Amino acid sequence: MVTIKDIAKVTGFSPSTVSRVIANNSRISEETKNKVRAAMDELGYHPNLTARNLVIQSTKTIGVIMPSSADESLQNPFFTEVLRGIGSYFHQKQFSILLSSGQTEQEKFEEIERMVLGKYVDGIILLYSRLNDSVVDFLQEKNFPFVMVGKPSGDKDEIVHVDNDNVKAGKDITTYLIENGHRRISFIGGAADLVVTIDRQKGYEMALKEAGILITKEYTIHTEFLKSGGRQAVEQILGLELKPDAVVVSDDLISVGVISMLEEYGIKVPEDISLVSFNNIYFSEIIKPALTTVDIQIYELGVESAKAIIQMCTNQKLSKKRIIIPHHIAYRDSVRLKK
């Protein structure tokens, strides 16, 4: 294991100077800092914060990782609400949050590597699940405590996760459209490698198959979990020769962009096209028309993930590794009802 003395030997500075660089002491010149930091990177040295306080043997801090940069993710109220749930439980237990801020996948991975190897945090909460995720591989390799909000793409019996039954939710909300006479139903989802998108789309397709409705490939569109993503999806829909009479949108924020863009083209919801969504974020009830949406209890997802990671970090036994939060449909005004 690389130590401060190793860095001092390589750079020719004293161990105390290296320590001051690690602490970002203003009295140390930028030239010295750059030389020491370059040696740290080359030797793979990660400062160990817990060494500063050997008594508690814990940082009482949990790293929380977004699916994309914090700037982008926090535009979606899902993440602010799940963080509210996490934060409320951490406050009770006197834990803190260290929020990821990496702008790219590589930056995010390096940040998590620093958190883990430098022992900045006791555990990690991942606010997403995607296919072929190097972050999950790294955490498993290091046997580091982590909890996932969402269903893992693999090792479902090994990875502790908090989730909804998104397949059933996708099927339930699509069936509601079918029961109200809709047959040409489009699906607008987030990124195709996110497990939540895959599961909700699977439920949508199951409902169509059970109703004897042909799945039309052109009716499935993937975009960003942002308002702008919804606007882009509408342009694709309106370019179709046979346009859908209803849309299942996998996120309320995307729905806002969809409704806004449809209005610009003079297409009214639900008179001309019905729309259903997921998440039941705070503004889904106050926009016009108010959204019929799947309430996935975002706050509870946050609370339960916080409970699970603290149990893991304090060596408490978990009763189960799969924690399912029930969903229900909030019926409002965005669906044209069968007469």
N, C-alpha and C positions, 0 to 999 in steps of 0.2 A: 504493500500500500504506500503510495506517494505521500510524503510528509512535507511540512514547511521547511525542514532542514534540507531536504532534497532540492527544493526550489532555490533555497539560499545558495547551495553548493554550485548549482548550474549557472546561476545568474551572477554570483560573486558578491551579492548583498548579504547583510546579516539577517538571521531569522526574524529579528524584531522589525526590520524594514519590510520584509515580506508580509508580516502580520499587519503592518500599517497599510500596505497596498490592498490587502484583502478587506480591511475595514474602510477603504477609500479615504484615508486620511488626507486632508487638504494640504498638509505640509510636504507631502511627497510629490516630486515633480511628475509631469505627465510622461516624460521620457522613461523614468524609472518604472512607473506603473505599467507602461506598455511592454517593457522588457520582461517584467515579472509575470504579467498576464500571458504573454506569448509562451513563456516557459511552462506556466500552469496548463495551458491548452496542449502543448506538445507532450507533456508528461501525463496528462489526464488527471490532473489534481482538481478535486472538488472540495471547497471549504466546508468543514463540518461544524455547523452552528451549534449542535448539541454539546460539542466539546467545551463550549463556553459556560455550560451549566450542567455539570455532571450529576447534580443532585436530583433534578426532576426526570431526567432521562426521557423527556418528551418535549416536542415543540408546541404541543396542543394546537397545531395548525394543520389544516387539510387543504390540499391542492384541488382546485375545481377547474376542470378542463372543458372548454367550449369546442363545438365542432369546427368552428372557423375563428377568425380573429374576434376578440372581445368587442371591438368597434362594430363589426358587422352583426355578430350574434345578438348583442344587446338592443339592436333595432327591433328584434322580435320579442314581444311581451312574454312569450313562453319562458324565455330564459330569465327575465327579471322576476317572474312569479316563482319559478323553481328555486331560484337563488333566495327569494324571500322565505320559502319553506326551509331550505337548508340553514339559512342564517338564524331563523327563529329558534331552531333546535340547538344549534351551536351556541347561541347566546345562553340558553339554559344550562348548558354543560361547560361553559367558559372555554369554548374552542374558537379559533379564528379561521378565516378563509384566505387562501392565497390564490388569486384568480389568474388564470393563464392570459397572456397578452401577445403570444406569437402571431405574427401576421401571415406566415406561410406554414405549410406542413412541416418543413424542415425546422423552422424556428420553434414551432410548438414542440416538436420532439426533443430538441436541444434543451428547451425550458424544462420539460418533464424530467429529462436526464439530470439536470442540475438539481431539481427539487429532490429527486430520489437519492442520487449518489452523494449529494451534499447534505442530506438529511435535513432539508429545510422544512419538510412536512412529515407527519406521521402516517398519512394515507392519502389516497387520491379518489375523487369522484369524477367519473367521465359523464358528461351530459349528452352523450350520443353513443350510438353503436353503428359501426360501418364494417363492410367487408375488408378483409386483408389489412387490418390495422396494425402497423408496426408498434404503436404505443402499447396496445394490449400485449403483444408478443414480448416487449421489453419488460413490462410490469410482471408478467408471468415468469419470465426468465429470472428476474431478481427476487421473486417470491414476495413482492411488495403488496401490502394491503390496498385493495381498490374495490370500488363499487361502481356499477354501470347503471345509468338511467336509460333503460331500453333493453331489448333482448339481445344477448350476444349472438354473433354470427356463428360461433363455434364454442365448444366446451360449455354448453348451457348448464350442465350439472355441476360444473366446477366454479364458474364465475358468479359471484354474488351480484344480483341485478334486481332493480325495481322497475316495473313496467306495467302497462295495460295489456289486455289481450287485443292487440291491434288488428289481428285477422278478424276476430269476431266483430270488433267495432266497425271495420270496413264493410263487412258483410251486412251488419245491422242497418247502417245508414244508407247503403245502396238499395237494400230491400225496401226501405221506406219510400224511396223514389219509385221503385217498380210498383209497389202497392198503390201509388198514386198515378199510375198510368204511363209512366215514362219508360221509353224503350231505347232511345238513342242517348246513352249515358256516357259522358266523357270522364276521364280521370286525370286530374292535374296533381302531380306529386312533387316532392322535393328531389334531391339528388338520388340517382338510381342506386348508389352504393350504400345508402343509409338503410338500416334494417327496418326502421319505422315506416319508410316509404314502401319497401318491399312487402311488409306485412299488410299494410292498409290496401295496397294494390291487390294483393292476393285475396283479401276479403271481398273487395269489389268484384273481382273476376269470379269468385265462388258464387256470389249472388246472381250474377248474370247467367252463369251456366245453369244454376238450379231453376232459373226462370225461363230457360230455353232461348236466351238472347245471345246472338253471335257476338264474340269479342272482336271489336274492330281495332286493329293496331294503331290506326291514325288517331283514334280517340284518346290514346294514352300519351301524356306529355309530362316531361320532367323539367323542373326549373329550380330556382333558388327559393329558400324559405323567407322571401322578402316580398314587399308590396310590388316592387319592380318585376319580380318573377311572375306574378299574376298577370301583369299587363302584357308581358312577352307571350305568355301562354294563350291569351285571347287572340292575339294576332295569328297564331297557328290555327286555332279553332275556326276563326272566321275565313281562313283560306281553304277550308274543306268544302268539297262539293255538296255533301250531305251533312248539314250542320247538326250537332247534338241538341236535344230538347232539355237536357239536364246535365249538370256537372257535379262530380264529387271532387272537392278540393281538400288536399291533405293537411292544410294549415289555414287558420283564420286570417293571418296576415296576407297570405297569397290571395285569399278571397276578396280582401279589400281592393287589391289591385285589379282583380278580375271584374268586380262590380264597377269600379271606376272606369275601366276601359270599355266595358259593354255600354255604359251610359254615353260615352263619347261617340259611339256608333249608333246611338238611338235605340239600343236593345235593352228592354226593361226586365229586371228580376223582381218577381217570378212570372210576370205576365207572358214574356217571350221565351224565357229559359229559367228553369229552376236551378238552385244551387244549394248544396249542403257542404259542411266543412267539419273540421276537427279542432279541438283544444278548448273552446269556450273561453277565450281570453276576454279581458274586461270590456273591450269596446264592441264585442260581437253582438251585444244586446242593444247598443245605442246607435249603431249605424243604421242607415235605411237602404234596403229593408233589413230588419234585425235577422241575424243568421240562425238558421236551424243548424245546429252543430253538436258534435260529440263532446260532452264534458268529460275530460280525462283526469280531472282533479289534480291539476299541476302542482298546487301547493303541497298536497299530500305526497306526491312523487318526491318532492324536495325533502320533506320531513322524514320520510321513510329511508331515503338514501343516506341522510345524515345520521339517523339512528344506527343503521347497519354499519357504516364506516367507523363510528365511534366504538361500537361493540367489538369490531375487529381489532381496532387499535388498542383497546384496553383488555384484550384477551378474554372477552366474554363470548360464550358459545351462542352462535346464531341458530335459531330454531329452524330456519329454512334459507336456502340460497336464492330461491325465486320468490319475490314478493310482488304479488299482482294487486294493483289498485283498480277497483271496479269503475266502469264507465257508464254513462247514461246519455240519452239524447235530449238536448234542450230544444224543444219544438217551438219555432218562431214563425217568421214571415217570408222566408226566402224560397219556399216550395209552393208551386201551384198544385192545389189539392184536387183530387178526383171528385167529381160531382156525382 
